[in-house]
Amino acid sequence: MAQAPQFDIDPQAFHADPYPTLARMRASAPIAFVPQLGATLFTRRADISEQEKRIGTFSSDQPDGLMTQLMGQNMMRKDGAAHAAERKATFPAFSPRTVRDRWLAEFRSATEQILDDLAPLGAADLVADYAMPVAGHALRSITGLTNMDWREMDRTSQGMIDGIANYANDPEVTARCHDCTASIDAHIDARLPRLRASPDQSLLSVQLQAGLPMDSVRANVKLAISGGQNEPRDAIAGAAWALLTHPEQLALVQAGRATWRDVFEEYARWISPIGMSPRRVARADTVNGITFQPDSRVFFMYGSGNRDEQVFAQPDRFDITRDTTGSVSFGAGPHFCAGAAASRALIAEVALPMLFDRLKNLRLTGDVTFAGWAFRGPAQVQVAWQT
């Protein structure tokens, strides 16, 4: 445990909307121990960016962490040479060039088919009916699990997300997570003969080609599914909602005064789909007068850093014209998200522009509720359009 000020939270209120609590923490206790979460939270952007790079103290290697226990030790839970080796092995699947030359066309083709099916209906839920299959089909391509239905991709992603955020130790949540990881392993096993015979640029294949141990191969595929489904899903549906509730911002894009990339970057800052990253204290150290003891737990709160008043003017405002270069939506340091190029391409070059281009007079037809602090997104976004 760190010798930090204690800051109590209401877990239910924090799950419903963490931003007011995080603002109070930034103002009065920017590094504070939250007993309800069993961790010390870093909430200011400058501290997050600086300390996340200090892997000797704040280690990603967490043998007892929920992600390692439930999904295996993936590259995000390794530091130094071990992390670098696996990141290098996976890079051919995620590189900007691979995204541009291989995945972008597949993203567009799948999204076009989804919109072909939706367009005649005149109404839908953008989460379940659009963002979910768009993200799922993209992951089928990137991971190499083309034998997995997009619905199962979403189910297993959500099950793992729930599992690794299960700090209340709900046994039913843990059981669902185990069921989901078993499903992924079965789909991996079924694809191995084909990919060994005919290698490609998918994540599963490039790891096999690099000779990574199967435990690492499996863990990294699960990592890609856990983050690569929910983050695009929530960002696609959430950004569409943001534009529909801020028509003046949508008008800027339609007039060519802002880009879809601007929309995505600002939305990911404003409502961070991935709101935090955990670390284990590897050695005793003191930061800003606060002493940390080995094996205590730290959360770097990306969602809070992205609304830091010292970095962003009027941080609670959605403004696609702002400079978002100070955001930490994809993390900072050596563990910067490997899938960032794929996520940006899928959302800013495919999902959002194709949605608003194809569905004319798109409008909200119901209230939208967001939830979550470690992972945050809308439960549903009901819309209608002109057929």
C-alpha positions as CSV (number, residue, x, y, z in Angstrom):
1,M,0.0,0.0,0.0
2,A,1.2,3.5,-0.7
3,Q,1.4,6.1,2.0
4,A,-1.0,8.3,0.1
5,P,-4.0,10.3,1.2
6,Q,-7.1,8.2,1.3
7,F,-10.0,9.3,-0.9
8,D,-13.3,7.4,-0.6
9,I,-15.7,7.0,-3.5
10,D,-19.2,5.8,-4.1
11,P,-18.6,2.8,-6.4
12,Q,-22.0,3.0,-8.0
13,A,-21.8,6.7,-8.7
14,F,-18.2,6.2,-10.0
15,H,-19.4,3.5,-12.3
16,A,-22.2,5.7,-13.6
17,D,-20.1,8.8,-14.1
18,P,-16.5,8.9,-12.8
19,Y,-15.7,12.4,-14.1
20,P,-17.0,14.5,-11.2
21,T,-15.1,12.3,-8.7
22,L,-11.9,12.4,-10.7
23,A,-12.1,16.2,-11.0
24,R,-12.3,16.4,-7.2
25,M,-9.3,14.1,-6.9
26,R,-7.2,16.1,-9.4
27,A,-7.9,19.2,-7.3
28,S,-7.4,17.9,-3.8
29,A,-5.7,14.5,-3.9
30,P,-4.1,13.9,-7.4
31,I,-2.4,10.8,-6.0
32,A,-4.7,9.0,-3.6
33,F,-5.5,5.6,-2.2
34,V,-9.1,4.6,-2.9
35,P,-10.0,1.8,-0.5
36,Q,-13.1,0.8,-2.5
37,L,-10.8,-0.1,-5.5
38,G,-7.8,-1.3,-3.4
39,A,-5.4,0.9,-5.4
40,T,-3.6,4.2,-5.5
41,L,-4.9,6.3,-8.4
42,F,-2.8,8.8,-10.4
43,T,-5.3,11.3,-11.9
44,R,-3.2,14.2,-13.4
45,R,-2.0,13.9,-16.9
46,A,1.6,15.0,-16.2
47,D,2.0,12.4,-13.5
48,I,0.5,9.6,-15.6
49,S,2.7,10.4,-18.6
50,E,5.9,10.6,-16.5
51,Q,5.3,7.7,-14.2
52,E,4.0,5.3,-16.8
53,K,7.4,5.3,-18.4
54,R,9.1,4.4,-15.1
55,I,8.7,0.6,-15.5
56,G,11.3,-0.1,-12.9
57,T,8.9,1.2,-10.2
58,F,5.5,0.8,-11.8
59,S,5.7,-2.5,-13.5
60,S,3.3,-4.0,-16.0
61,D,4.4,-7.5,-14.8
62,Q,1.5,-8.5,-12.5
63,P,1.6,-12.2,-11.8
64,D,-1.4,-11.9,-9.4
65,G,-3.3,-9.4,-11.6
66,L,-6.7,-10.3,-12.9
67,M,-5.6,-10.1,-16.6
68,T,-2.7,-12.4,-16.1
69,Q,-4.8,-14.9,-14.1
70,L,-7.7,-15.0,-16.5
71,M,-6.1,-14.4,-19.9
72,G,-2.5,-15.5,-19.5
73,Q,0.6,-13.2,-19.5
74,N,0.3,-11.1,-22.6
75,M,2.8,-8.5,-23.9
76,M,1.0,-5.7,-22.0
77,R,1.8,-7.5,-18.8
78,K,5.5,-7.7,-19.5
79,D,8.3,-5.1,-19.4
80,G,11.7,-4.5,-20.9
81,A,13.2,-7.0,-23.3
82,A,10.3,-9.5,-22.9
83,H,7.8,-6.9,-23.8
84,A,9.9,-5.5,-26.7
85,A,10.4,-9.0,-28.2
86,E,6.7,-9.7,-28.3
87,R,5.8,-6.3,-29.5
88,K,8.3,-6.7,-32.4
89,A,6.8,-10.1,-33.2
90,T,3.2,-8.7,-33.4
91,F,4.1,-5.5,-35.2
92,P,3.6,-6.9,-38.8
93,A,-0.1,-7.3,-38.0
94,F,-0.6,-3.8,-36.6
95,S,1.8,-1.6,-38.5
96,P,0.4,1.5,-40.2
97,R,1.5,0.0,-43.6
98,T,-0.3,-3.3,-42.9
99,V,-3.4,-1.4,-41.9
100,R,-3.3,0.7,-45.0
101,D,-2.4,-2.0,-47.5
102,R,-4.2,-5.1,-46.0
103,W,-6.9,-4.3,-43.4
104,L,-8.4,-1.1,-44.6
105,A,-10.1,-2.6,-47.7
106,E,-11.5,-5.5,-45.5
107,F,-12.8,-2.9,-43.0
108,R,-14.6,-1.1,-45.8
109,S,-16.0,-4.2,-47.4
110,A,-17.5,-5.5,-44.2
111,T,-18.9,-2.1,-43.1
112,E,-20.5,-1.6,-46.5
113,Q,-22.3,-4.9,-46.2
114,I,-23.5,-4.1,-42.6
115,L,-24.9,-0.8,-43.9
116,D,-26.5,-2.5,-46.9
117,D,-28.4,-4.6,-44.4
118,L,-29.3,-1.7,-42.1
119,A,-30.2,1.0,-44.6
120,P,-33.7,-0.3,-45.5
121,L,-34.7,-0.7,-41.9
122,G,-34.9,3.0,-41.0
123,A,-34.0,2.5,-37.4
124,A,-31.4,0.6,-35.3
125,D,-29.3,0.6,-32.2
126,L,-25.9,1.9,-33.2
127,V,-24.2,-0.2,-30.5
128,A,-25.6,-3.6,-31.2
129,D,-26.6,-3.3,-34.9
130,Y,-23.7,-1.3,-36.2
131,A,-20.6,-0.7,-34.0
132,M,-20.6,-4.2,-32.6
133,P,-20.5,-6.0,-36.0
134,V,-18.1,-3.4,-37.5
135,A,-15.6,-4.0,-34.7
136,G,-16.2,-7.7,-34.7
137,H,-15.5,-8.2,-38.4
138,A,-12.4,-6.0,-38.2
139,L,-11.1,-8.2,-35.4
140,R,-11.8,-11.4,-37.3
141,S,-9.5,-10.1,-40.0
142,I,-6.7,-8.8,-37.8
143,T,-6.5,-11.7,-35.3
144,G,-6.8,-14.3,-38.0
145,L,-9.8,-15.9,-36.3
146,T,-12.0,-15.8,-39.4
147,N,-13.7,-18.9,-38.1
148,M,-15.2,-16.9,-35.2
149,D,-18.6,-15.2,-35.7
150,W,-18.5,-11.5,-34.9
151,R,-21.2,-12.1,-32.2
152,E,-18.9,-14.5,-30.5
153,M,-16.0,-12.0,-30.9
154,D,-18.1,-9.4,-29.0
155,R,-19.3,-11.9,-26.4
156,T,-15.8,-13.1,-25.6
157,S,-14.4,-9.6,-25.5
158,Q,-17.1,-8.4,-23.1
159,G,-16.6,-11.5,-20.9
160,M,-12.9,-10.8,-20.6
161,I,-13.4,-7.1,-19.9
162,D,-15.8,-7.9,-17.2
163,G,-13.4,-10.5,-15.8
164,I,-10.4,-8.2,-15.6
165,A,-12.4,-5.4,-14.0
166,N,-14.0,-7.8,-11.5
167,Y,-12.3,-6.3,-8.4
168,A,-15.4,-7.3,-6.4
169,N,-14.5,-11.0,-7.1
170,D,-18.0,-11.9,-8.3
171,P,-17.7,-15.7,-9.1
172,E,-20.2,-15.6,-11.9
173,V,-18.2,-12.9,-13.7
174,T,-15.1,-15.0,-13.3
175,A,-16.9,-18.1,-14.6
176,R,-18.1,-16.3,-17.7
177,C,-14.6,-15.0,-18.4
178,H,-13.2,-18.6,-18.2
179,D,-15.9,-19.7,-20.7
180,C,-14.9,-16.9,-23.1
181,T,-11.2,-17.6,-23.0
182,A,-11.9,-21.3,-23.6
183,S,-13.9,-20.3,-26.7
184,I,-11.0,-18.3,-28.0
185,D,-8.5,-21.1,-27.4
186,A,-10.8,-23.5,-29.3
187,H,-11.0,-21.1,-32.3
188,I,-7.2,-20.7,-32.2
189,D,-6.7,-24.4,-32.3
190,A,-9.0,-24.8,-35.3
191,R,-7.1,-22.2,-37.3
192,L,-3.5,-23.4,-36.6
193,P,-3.2,-26.0,-39.4
194,R,-4.3,-23.6,-42.1
195,L,-2.2,-20.7,-40.9
196,R,0.9,-22.9,-40.5
197,A,0.4,-24.1,-44.1
198,S,-0.5,-20.7,-45.5
199,P,0.9,-17.9,-43.3
200,D,-0.6,-14.4,-43.6
201,Q,-0.4,-11.0,-41.8
202,S,-2.9,-11.8,-39.1
203,L,-1.9,-11.5,-35.5
204,L,-2.1,-15.3,-34.9
205,S,0.0,-16.0,-38.0
206,V,2.8,-13.5,-37.5
207,Q,3.3,-14.8,-33.9
208,L,3.5,-18.3,-35.2
209,Q,6.0,-17.2,-37.9
210,A,8.1,-15.4,-35.2
211,G,8.2,-18.6,-33.1
212,L,6.6,-17.2,-30.0
213,P,5.6,-19.8,-27.4
214,M,1.9,-20.8,-27.7
215,D,1.1,-19.5,-24.2
216,S,2.2,-16.1,-25.4
217,V,0.4,-16.4,-28.8
218,R,-2.9,-17.3,-27.1
219,A,-2.5,-14.5,-24.5
220,N,-1.8,-11.8,-27.1
221,V,-4.7,-12.8,-29.2
222,K,-6.9,-12.6,-26.2
223,L,-5.4,-9.2,-25.4
224,A,-6.3,-8.0,-28.9
225,I,-9.9,-9.2,-28.6
226,S,-10.4,-7.7,-25.1
227,G,-9.3,-4.2,-26.2
228,G,-9.8,-4.4,-29.9
229,Q,-13.6,-5.1,-29.7
230,N,-14.9,-2.9,-27.0
231,E,-12.8,0.3,-27.7
232,P,-13.8,0.6,-31.3
233,R,-17.4,-0.5,-30.6
234,D,-17.8,2.1,-27.8
235,A,-16.0,4.8,-29.7
236,I,-18.0,4.3,-32.9
237,A,-21.4,4.4,-31.2
238,G,-20.3,7.1,-28.7
239,A,-18.7,9.4,-31.3
240,A,-21.8,9.2,-33.4
241,W,-24.0,10.1,-30.4
242,A,-21.6,13.0,-29.6
243,L,-22.0,14.4,-33.1
244,L,-25.8,14.0,-33.0
245,T,-26.0,15.8,-29.7
246,H,-23.6,18.5,-30.9
247,P,-24.9,19.3,-34.4
248,E,-22.6,22.3,-34.7
249,Q,-19.6,19.9,-34.4
250,L,-21.1,17.7,-37.1
251,A,-21.6,20.7,-39.3
252,L,-17.8,21.5,-39.1
253,V,-17.0,18.0,-40.5
254,Q,-19.6,18.2,-43.2
255,A,-18.3,21.6,-44.2
256,G,-14.7,20.3,-44.4
257,R,-13.6,22.5,-41.5
258,A,-12.7,19.5,-39.4
259,T,-11.9,15.8,-40.1
260,W,-13.3,12.5,-38.9
261,R,-9.9,11.9,-37.3
262,D,-10.5,15.1,-35.3
263,V,-13.9,13.6,-34.2
264,F,-12.3,10.4,-33.1
265,E,-9.4,11.9,-31.2
266,E,-11.6,14.4,-29.3
267,Y,-14.2,11.8,-28.5
268,A,-11.5,9.4,-27.2
269,R,-10.2,12.2,-25.0
270,W,-13.6,13.3,-23.8
271,I,-15.1,9.9,-23.0
272,S,-12.1,7.6,-22.8
273,P,-13.2,4.1,-23.9
274,I,-10.3,2.7,-21.9
275,G,-10.2,4.7,-18.8
276,M,-7.3,3.3,-16.8
277,S,-4.3,1.0,-16.8
278,P,-3.1,-1.0,-13.7
279,R,0.5,-1.3,-12.5
280,R,2.3,-3.2,-9.7
281,V,4.8,-1.4,-7.6
282,A,8.0,-3.3,-8.2
283,R,10.2,-1.5,-5.7
284,A,9.9,1.0,-2.9
285,D,9.9,4.6,-4.3
286,T,8.7,8.0,-3.5
287,V,6.8,10.2,-6.0
288,N,5.7,13.7,-5.2
289,G,6.3,13.1,-1.5
290,I,4.3,9.8,-1.4
291,T,6.1,6.6,-0.7
292,F,5.1,3.4,-2.5
293,Q,5.7,0.0,-1.1
294,P,6.5,-3.1,-3.3
295,D,3.5,-5.2,-4.6
296,S,0.9,-2.5,-4.0
297,R,-1.4,-1.6,-6.8
298,V,-1.5,1.6,-8.9
299,F,-4.1,2.7,-11.5
300,F,-3.1,5.3,-14.1
301,M,-6.4,7.0,-14.8
302,Y,-6.3,7.8,-18.5
303,G,-9.9,9.1,-18.4
304,S,-8.9,11.6,-15.8
305,G,-5.7,12.7,-17.5
306,N,-7.7,13.4,-20.6
307,R,-9.8,15.9,-18.7
308,D,-7.0,17.6,-16.8
309,E,-7.7,21.3,-16.5
310,Q,-3.9,22.0,-16.6
311,V,-3.7,20.5,-20.1
312,F,-7.1,21.2,-21.7
313,A,-9.3,24.3,-21.5
314,Q,-12.9,23.5,-20.7
315,P,-12.0,19.8,-20.6
316,D,-15.6,18.7,-20.0
317,R,-16.7,20.2,-23.4
318,F,-16.7,18.1,-26.6
319,D,-14.9,20.3,-29.1
320,I,-13.4,18.7,-32.2
321,T,-11.4,21.8,-33.0
322,R,-9.2,21.5,-29.9
323,D,-5.6,20.3,-29.9
324,T,-5.7,16.7,-28.5
325,T,-2.0,16.0,-28.7
326,G,-1.8,16.0,-24.9
327,S,-4.3,13.2,-24.5
328,V,-3.3,9.7,-23.3
329,S,-6.2,7.8,-24.9
330,F,-3.8,5.1,-26.1
331,G,-1.5,5.3,-23.1
332,A,2.0,6.6,-22.9
333,G,5.5,5.2,-22.9
334,P,6.5,1.6,-23.9
335,H,3.0,0.3,-23.6
336,F,1.4,2.7,-26.0
337,C,-1.4,0.8,-27.7
338,A,-0.1,-1.5,-30.5
339,G,-3.5,-1.3,-32.2
340,A,-3.7,2.5,-32.4
341,A,-3.3,2.7,-36.2
342,A,-5.9,0.0,-36.8
343,S,-8.3,1.7,-34.4
344,R,-7.9,5.1,-36.0
345,A,-8.3,3.7,-39.5
346,L,-11.4,1.7,-38.6
347,I,-13.2,4.5,-36.8
348,A,-12.0,7.7,-38.5
349,E,-11.6,6.4,-42.1
350,V,-14.4,3.8,-42.3
351,A,-17.1,3.5,-39.6
352,L,-17.9,7.2,-38.9
353,P,-17.7,8.6,-42.4
354,M,-19.6,5.7,-44.0
355,L,-22.3,5.8,-41.4
356,F,-23.1,9.5,-41.9
357,D,-22.7,9.3,-45.6
358,R,-25.0,6.3,-46.0
359,L,-27.8,7.0,-43.5
360,K,-29.4,10.3,-44.4
361,N,-31.1,12.5,-41.8
362,L,-29.6,10.3,-39.0
363,R,-31.1,11.3,-35.6
364,L,-31.4,10.0,-32.1
365,T,-34.7,8.5,-31.0
366,G,-34.0,7.7,-27.3
367,D,-32.0,8.6,-24.3
368,V,-28.4,7.3,-24.1
369,T,-26.8,6.1,-20.9
370,F,-23.1,5.6,-20.4
371,A,-21.4,3.4,-17.8
372,G,-18.0,2.3,-16.6
373,W,-14.8,3.8,-15.4
374,A,-12.1,1.3,-16.4
375,F,-13.9,0.8,-19.7
376,R,-16.6,3.2,-20.7
377,G,-19.2,3.3,-23.4
378,P,-22.9,3.7,-24.2
379,A,-25.3,0.8,-23.4
380,Q,-27.3,1.6,-26.6
381,V,-27.8,4.4,-29.1
382,Q,-31.2,4.3,-30.7
383,V,-31.4,6.1,-34.0
384,A,-33.6,6.5,-37.1
385,W,-32.9,7.8,-40.6
386,Q,-34.6,8.5,-43.9
387,T,-35.1,5.3,-46.1
